[in-house]
């Protein structure tokens, strides 16, 4: 029995794969992925959230043309000593919006 995945579900899965992957891990495209771990383990400073936001924005706009977002649509925040990133984006196909949140430290996982 095959599982049918909608376009929006596939895009969410692509978003997770993109943000959870490190560069040089995909054989066919060494540039695919996001270097979030590089910034997470940097010494804590006030510019780290801005660096994370910029890196997420650049990565998503480079590899996911099926969504539209701006830097203002990305939020990096701490809750109970866990670092998260929320990405609010619009689907290019039908102009509806969605919100994707990913845990950035400990083990990376979608919430």
C-alpha positions in Angstrom: 0.0 0.0 0.0 1.5 3.3 -1.1 1.3 6.5 1.0 0.0 9.6 -0.8 1.8 12.7 0.2 0.3 16.1 -0.7 2.4 18.8 -2.2 2.4 20.8 1.0 3.4 17.7 3.1 6.2 17.1 0.6 7.4 20.8 1.0 7.3 20.5 4.8 9.4 17.3 4.5 11.8 19.1 2.1 12.1 22.0 4.6 13.0 19.6 7.4 15.5 17.7 5.3 17.1 20.9 4.1 17.4 22.4 7.6 18.5 19.2 9.3 21.1 18.3 6.7 24.7 19.5 6.8 26.5 20.6 3.6 28.5 17.9 1.9 26.2 15.1 3.0 24.2 14.8 -0.2 26.4 13.0 -2.8 24.8 14.7 -5.8 24.9 18.2 -4.5 27.7 19.1 -2.0 26.2 22.5 -1.4 22.8 21.2 -0.3 22.1 21.5 3.4 22.3 24.0 6.2 25.3 24.7 8.4 23.2 25.4 11.5 25.3 23.3 13.9 28.3 25.5 13.0 26.5 28.6 14.5 24.8 26.8 17.4 28.1 25.8 19.0 29.7 29.2 18.6 30.3 31.2 21.7 27.1 32.8 22.7 26.6 36.4 21.5 23.9 38.8 20.4 24.7 38.3 16.7 24.2 34.5 16.7 20.4 34.8 16.1 21.0 37.2 13.2 23.6 34.8 11.7 21.1 31.9 12.1 18.3 33.9 10.5 20.5 35.0 7.6 21.8 31.4 7.0 18.3 29.9 7.1 16.9 32.6 4.8 19.8 32.1 2.3 19.5 28.3 2.4 15.7 28.2 2.0 15.6 30.7 -0.8 18.4 28.9 -2.7 17.0 25.4 -2.5 13.3 25.8 -2.2 11.8 27.9 -5.0 8.3 26.6 -4.2 8.1 28.8 -1.1 8.4 32.6 -0.5 9.7 34.2 2.7 11.6 37.2 3.9 14.2 37.4 6.7 11.4 38.9 8.9 9.5 35.6 8.5 12.2 33.7 10.5 12.4 33.8 14.3 15.1 32.2 16.5 14.1 31.9 20.1 14.9 30.0 23.3 12.3 28.1 25.3 13.3 26.0 28.4 17.0 26.2 27.4 16.3 24.8 23.9 17.0 26.8 20.8 14.3 26.9 18.1 13.8 28.4 14.7 10.4 29.2 13.3 10.0 29.8 9.6 6.8 31.3 8.3 6.5 30.9 4.6 4.0 31.2 1.7 3.4 28.5 -0.9 4.1 30.0 -4.3 1.5 27.7 -5.9 -1.6 28.9 -4.0 -0.3 31.8 -1.8 -1.3 30.1 1.4 0.9 30.2 4.4 2.5 27.7 6.8 4.7 27.7 9.8 7.6 25.3 10.3 9.5 25.1 13.6 12.7 23.1 14.2 14.7 22.4 17.3 18.2 23.6 16.7 20.2 22.1 19.6 20.2 18.8 21.4 19.1 16.4 18.7 17.6 18.3 15.7 13.9 17.5 15.3 10.8 19.1 14.0 8.1 20.1 16.5 
